[in-house]
Amino acid sequence: MPNIFDDPKSIKTWAIKLANACGGQKVEKGILLTSLNTQRIGELLDDFVADHNENTQKIALQIQEEETITDINGYEIKEEEE
């Protein structure tokens, strides 16, 4: 499977598949042509990366909190090292 960032057509196809997988209004390819806007592409990818990183950090924190042992008062109990 090629990397979606190899060429503009691949990332467009991926984006349409993602949009349609989210449900609601269906996105389709059409013959309306637009010009390439590399600045906007960069902004959207930056948003994606920032949101992805934030989400990954939230998940890591949730996992860490689930692994933390607390007493009945909510105080963390540290495990003794051997």
N, C-alpha and C positions, 0 to 999 in steps of 0.2 A: 504494500500500500504506500503510495507516494506521500510525502510530507505536504500538508495543506499550504505551507508557505512557499512551496517551490515555484508557483506561478499564480497570477491573479485569478485565473479561472478555477483553480483548485480551491482557493479560499472562498470564492463566491459560492461554489457548489456546496461546500461545507456549511457556510452561513445559511443558505436556503434550507438545507436539511435540518439544521439546528432550529431555525425559526419554525419550520413545519412540525417538528417534534414537540414544540412547546404548546401546540394546539391553538385553537382560535382561527383567526384569519389566515388562509393559505397563501403562501408566497410562491409565485411562479416566475420562471424566466420569461422575459418578453423581448421584443425587438427595439424597445426604446433605448437609445444609446446615450450614455453620459460620458463626460470626460473624467480622466483619472485625477483623483484628488489625494495625493500622497500625504499631505498634511492631515487631512481628516482621517485617513487610514491610520496614521501614527497615533492620533488622539484616541481613536476607538480602541486600538490595541493597547495603548497605555491604560485606558480605563479598564479593559478586560484584565490585564495583568495585576493592576492595583486591587481590583475587586477579588480576583482569584487569590491573591496573597492574603488579603484580609480574611477571606473565608477560610483559608487553610490555617491561619493563626487561631481563629475562633474554634475550629475543630480540634486543633492541638491542645488548646486550653481546656476544652470540654473533656478531652481524654485524660488530661493531667488531673483535672478536678475529680473525675470519676475514680482515679487511682489513689487519690488522697484519702487516708483513713482519718476519721474524726470521732471524737467521743460524743456522748449524748448532749453535751453543751455546744457542740460545733467546733471545738478546739482540735487542731490537727495533732494527731499522734504520730510522732516520729518513730520509725522503726529503728531498733538498735542494730548497729553494725557489728558483725562478728569479727 
